[in-house]
Amino acid sequence: MKQYISSIAGIFSIAALFLVAIMGVINGVEPITCSYRAICGAVFVYCMMTIALRIVARIVLTAMVDSKISEDENAEEQ
């Protein structure tokens, strides 16, 4: 699961890197400043996406386990 989370977060961070770089070029920012901002933005997006995807994965997993437990309890009652 961690591999999937890392790869998805990596894809989003690369997209953010290019998006921030393009926005900097369009606005006329110096290349070194543009590069620094793009890298910092990509690192930030990677960290936030990793945290968000882990939270979502735990919520989904918990819901699946609770659903399975409810099904098992209902099957035992009948």
C-alpha positions in Angstrom: 0.0 0.0 0.0 2.8 2.4 0.8 4.2 1.9 -2.7 0.9 3.0 -4.3 0.6 6.0 -2.0 4.2 7.1 -2.8 3.7 6.7 -6.5 0.4 8.6 -6.5 1.9 11.4 -4.4 4.9 11.5 -6.7 2.8 12.0 -9.8 0.9 14.9 -8.1 4.2 16.4 -6.9 5.7 16.3 -10.4 2.6 17.9 -11.8 2.8 20.6 -9.1 6.5 21.2 -9.9 5.7 21.9 -13.6 2.6 24.0 -12.8 4.5 26.2 -10.3 7.4 26.5 -12.8 5.1 27.5 -15.6 3.3 30.0 -13.5 6.7 31.5 -12.5 7.8 31.8 -16.1 4.5 33.4 -17.2 4.8 36.0 -14.4 8.4 36.9 -15.3 10.1 35.5 -12.2 13.9 35.0 -12.3 14.8 31.4 -13.3 16.6 30.6 -10.0 13.7 31.9 -7.9 11.2 30.0 -10.2 13.2 26.8 -9.7 13.4 27.1 -6.0 9.7 27.8 -5.6 8.8 24.9 -7.9 11.0 22.5 -5.9 9.6 23.7 -2.6 6.1 23.4 -3.9 6.7 19.9 -5.1 8.1 18.8 -1.8 5.1 20.4 0.0 2.6 18.7 -2.3 4.3 15.3 -1.9 4.2 15.5 1.9 0.6 16.7 2.0 -0.6 14.1 -0.6 1.2 11.3 1.3 -0.6 12.3 4.5 -4.0 12.7 2.8 -3.8 9.4 1.0 -2.8 7.6 4.2 -5.7 9.1 6.0 -8.1 8.1 3.2 -6.7 4.6 3.0 -7.2 4.1 6.8 -10.8 5.4 6.6 -11.6 3.1 3.7 -9.9 0.1 5.4 -11.8 0.8 8.6 -15.1 1.0 6.8 -14.4 -2.3 5.0 -13.5 -4.1 8.3 -16.6 -2.7 10.0 -18.8 -3.8 7.1 -17.3 -7.3 7.2 -17.8 -7.5 11.0 -21.5 -6.5 10.6 -22.0 -9.1 7.9 -20.5 -11.8 10.1 -22.6 -10.8 13.1 -25.8 -10.8 11.0 -24.9 -14.2 9.6 -24.4 -15.6 13.1 -27.8 -14.3 14.3 -29.7 -16.1 11.5 
